[in-house]
Amino acid sequence: MKESVISKEEIFKGRVFNVDVLQVKLPDETIARREIVSHPGGAAICAIDEEGYVYTVVQYRIATGGEMIEIPAGKVEKGEDPQKCAIRELAEETGLIAKEVKHIVSFYATPGYCTEMLHIYLATGLEDGNPNRDKGEFLYVRKYKIDELMRMIQNGEITDGKTIIAVMWANMNWR
């Protein structure tokens, strides 16, 4: 049940993503239009210290109209290894340096219209460093126990998908 691309037109080229309009042939031979966001991917990191605290960042997200509690994350640069991106984002956003980093999961965030693959890592053996935030990045760091994060997810205080996945993974696997 594959769709085949007949034509592709780039209608938007941005700093973070591009948008293409595709004409595709469906399995029943009819033609359909698909609008696809082309994104290089992202990496996120669930940093857990020796006391079982998970480090998050709180930042205002204009698309949601409010502050979001998230694990550190960022866009994978062209040619960059996602794990290196996750380690870089942890250091930039929190100032933390991890002695150990392990891949947890990779997934498509919104496969219906976006190519973004998001990679989540676990960071342990944390040491303090110096945050080096990107220009225009305003956030603050908060740490929570896993049980508290689970309660916040259940109460709707945490609505970021990558953070929910990471916290649920930690709840099942970290003790």
N, C-alpha and C positions, 0 to 999 in steps of 0.2 A: 504494500500500500504506500508506495513512494510517490512524491510529487516531483516533477521535473521542471527546472527553471527554463522558461522561454526567453525572458528578457529581464534585465536588472538596470535600474536607474538610481543613482545616488541623488537624493533630493536635499540632504543636509549633511554638511561636514563640520563637525564641532571639535572642540579641544579634547573632550572625553569620549564621545561616541559619534557615529555616523548613522544616517537613516537611509535605507534603500527601499525602493518599491519594486517588487518582483511580480512578473506575470508567470504563473505556474500552470502546468497541465496536471489535472487531478487523475486518479486511477480510472475514473469513468470517462476520461477524455475531455471533460469540460475545462474551461479556463477560469482561473481565480486570481485575485490580487492579494498579495501579501506585503505587509509593511514590516520591515525588519530593522531593529536597532542593532548595529554592529558595535560591540564593546570588547575591549581587549581582555577583560576578565579582572577579577579582584582576588585579594587574599586577606584573610582575617586570622586573628590569633587569640586563643583563649589562654591567658596567662594565669596560672594558679601558683600561689606561694606555698611555703612549707606548712603554714597554718590553715590552708584550705580556702584562702580568699581568692576570688576571681577579680581581676582588674578590668574595669570598664572605663569608657570615656562618655561624657555627657556633652552633647553639642546640639545647637539649634539646626534643624533641617528645614529649609524653606519649603521643600516639596510636601512636608507633612504639616507644616504650620506650627511646629513646636519642638521642644527639646526631646532628644532620643537618648536612651541609655543603650550603648553598643559596646561590643568588644572592639579593640583596635583593628582597623582595616584600611585598605586603600587599593587603588588601581594598580594592576600589574603593568609596568612600563614595557614598551616594545623590546622583546628579546630577554626580558627579565624572568628569572626563575621565581615561581609563585612563593616558594618557601623563603627566598631571600627578601621578597616584597613584604611578607608577613613579619619577618624579623626586623626589617627596616621600619615598618609602621609602628611596631611595638616600641622601638627605641625613640622614634620621632614623637609619638603621641604621649607616651607615659614616662620615658626616660629609662625604662627597664631593659635589661639585657638578659637573655635566656641562655643558660648553659646547655639545655636540652630542648630540642624542638621535634615534634612528631606530627605527621599528617593524620588528621582525623577523618575528613571527608571532602569530596569535591562534588559540586552539583550545579545544575543550571538554575539560576534564580527565577527567571520567567521565560520558560522555553517556548511559549506560544508566539513570542515576537522579538526575543532578544537572545543574542549569542553569548552573553556573559556567563562564563563559568567561574564559580566562586570556590576557592580552596580554603579550608579551615584547618588550622594547626593548633596543637597544644604546646604551650611553653612552660617549662619548669626550671628549677634551679635559678631563680630570678636574683639579679643583682641590680642595685641602683646605678643609674647613669644620668645623663642630662637630656631632657626633652629638647627636640629641635623641630618644632612644628613648622609646617608649610605656611607661607605667607597667606593671610586671610583665614587661617584655621584657628578658631577660638573654641576651646574645649577645656573641661576640667576632668580630673581622674577621680574615680570613686572605686572602692573595693568592697565586695560583698561576699558573704558566705553563700555556698551553693543553695542551701535551703531558703535563704532570703531571696535569691534570684528566682527560684522556682515559684515562691509566693508572689513575687512581682509579675511574673509571666501570667500566672493564674488570675491575678487581679487586673490585668491589662495595662500595667505600668511599663512593661517591656513589650514592644510590638515589632521590633526589628528581627527579621527572619534568621539571619546568620547568628545573631546572639541567642535566639531561642534554640536553634539547633545545637550550638556549642554548649549552652547551659544544660540542655537535656542530655547531651552526651556525657558531660561531666557528672551529672546526677546519677547516671546509670553506671559509669565506669570509674569514678574517682572517689575513693574513700580510704 
